[in-house]
């Protein structure tokens, strides 16, 4: 009976993810709210004025969290960021820590864990991980020689980073990069590119992006997430150009 219960849970999760993927393909990519809304009412401006103090009160905790002081050392930051106090800790999914060498010259930032990463306890597993390993090998690197970290440390059921969490996660990722201070930075996927350089990867691919932070600078390259490449094999040629740019160090 226990096994049947577990199988049923997994089937439910897969079915839910499949349904969400279908809606995403149909162009529905934003969850508007948890509660129903009367769309016949006048929109945001009047709604905000009608809400009065309540709107301000609900925004205050988010603003306070976004401006909270962050640990000033890499070790202290990682312990906090990927521990029980992580912003994603209450999502009900495993929070995955960075891996590899924190002092590496190359830091790789992925968007979020793959579907099976929580059970495995490590980032970028499965087919996407095997492709990622081949990408690293092509530039003379492996998982021990780089520093791999997630923008979002737990995987939401939607498989996408919640819009309301993006600003905070971006701030935390930029602080993480500044503490690690890598020479080079590989940004995997649209969400990561938006968070770090402020543009989708399609708009900034093909060139090195200097990323300045207090005390240093990293050269960033935006490229495709391996799971995207599995679905769009034709993009692998462009991904290879990105990797060459990363190791060549020349601005296009």
Helices and strands as residue ranges (DSSP letters): H 2-25, H 44-51, H 53-66, H 74-81, G 89-91, E 99-100, E 106-110, H 117-120, H 126-138, E 147-150, G 163-165, H 166-180, E 184-188, H 190-197, H 201-204, E 209-213, E 216-223, H 226-231, G 233-235, H 236-248
